[in-house]
Amino acid sequence: MKEKLENLLKNSYSPYSKYAVAAILVMKDNKEFYGVNYENASYGSTICAERNVIGSAITAGYKKGDFKVLYLMASSGDFVTPCFACRQVLIEFMNNDDLVISVNKDGEEKTYKVIELCPYPFDDEDLK
């Protein structure tokens, strides 16, 4: 997965932060989706790699429960975890036990369950 993520980083549009992020989302049927972050001079319009890749899967017809694992890599070479906006999106579409795997420049991995990244989720139960 390391090589795929490294190649994908090249597609990031991050001229302002110089912080590229690549994401690969693997579905339960093993189909893969790819996403990168893309920035905007109006920073609020920036889209993170995680939300980009999840949107691609939704657009292709996948639903909550179809997701299996999300791989991430940042151009810094360090381990990266999703921002809080992305964590909220993970809660919406991934199961608590689904995995988020951060890969560093050496190919080492840190694995988190979604619930570990979002221990106090705001979800559909909060809207009842």
N, C-alpha and C positions, 0 to 999 in steps of 0.2 A: 504494500500500500504506500510505502514511503516514496517510491519513484513516481507513482501516479500523482500524489499530493505535490511533490516538488515541481512536476511539469505543470500542474494546474495553477500553482502560484504565479506562473508567468502571465496568466490571463487576468489577474487582479488589476483593477483600475484604482490605484491608491496614490495619486500624485501629491496629496496634501500630507497625509500621515506617514507615507512611505512604509506602511505596515500592511503587507499583503497577507490575506488569510485564504486558505483553500479548504473546502469541505467535500467529503464524499459520503453520501448517504446510501447505505445498503438496506434494501427492503427484505422482507421475510422470504420473498421468492428469488432472492439474490440479485435482482436488478440493481444497478448502481446509477445514481444521479450525481452530478457534479455541480459545484457552485464556488464562486469567489466573491469577495467583497468588492463593491464598487462605490467610490466616493463621489461627492458632489460639492461644489463650492458653497452651496447651502447645506451645511453639515447635517442638518436634520433629515435631508433627503438621501443620505448614505444608506446603503443596504449591506448588511453583514452577510458573510458567506453562508452562515447557518440558515438564515431566513431565506436566502436565495435558493439554496438547494432544497429546502422543504417546500417552498413554493413550486419548484419544478416538479417534485413528486406529486403534489396535490393537482397541479395542472395536468399531469399524465393520468390522473384518475385514482391515485392511491388515497387511502383514508386512514384515519386514526386506527392504530392496531396493525397496520401493514409495515411499519417501520421496525428495523432491527438494530442497526448500529450506525453511529455518526462518527466519522474520522475527521480530525482537524489538524492543520499545520499552519504555522505562521512564519513569515519571512525572517523574523528575528532569530529563528533557530531554537527558541525556547519553547517549552510547553505552553499551550494556550487553552483557555476555557472560554465558553460562551459568555457574552455580556448578559446583563440581566434581562434586557428585552428579548434576546434570543432564548434565554432559559424559560421565559414565559411561553414562547412558541413551542419549545420542546415539550413542556407540560401538556400543551394542547394536543399534540400529535403523537407523542411517544409514550410508551408505558413506563411506569416507575422503574422497572427492572431493565429497560433497554439501556444499551451502553453508549457512552461518548468516550472515544479514544483519542487522546492528544498524542501526536507524534512529533518528536523533536528532530533536529538536523542530523542526529546520529542514528535515527531509526528507533530510538527507545520509545516506549509507549507508557502513558499513564492512563488507566482505565477508571472511569467513573460510571456509576449508575445514575440515571436521570434524577432519581430521588435524592441522591447525595449532592447533586448540584442545586437542587430545588427542595430543600427539606420542609419548607412550609409553603406548598403550592397554592396558588389561587386558581381554582378550576371551576368546572360547571356546578359542583356541589355548593360553592359559595354564592351562586346566583339563585338558589332556591329559597 
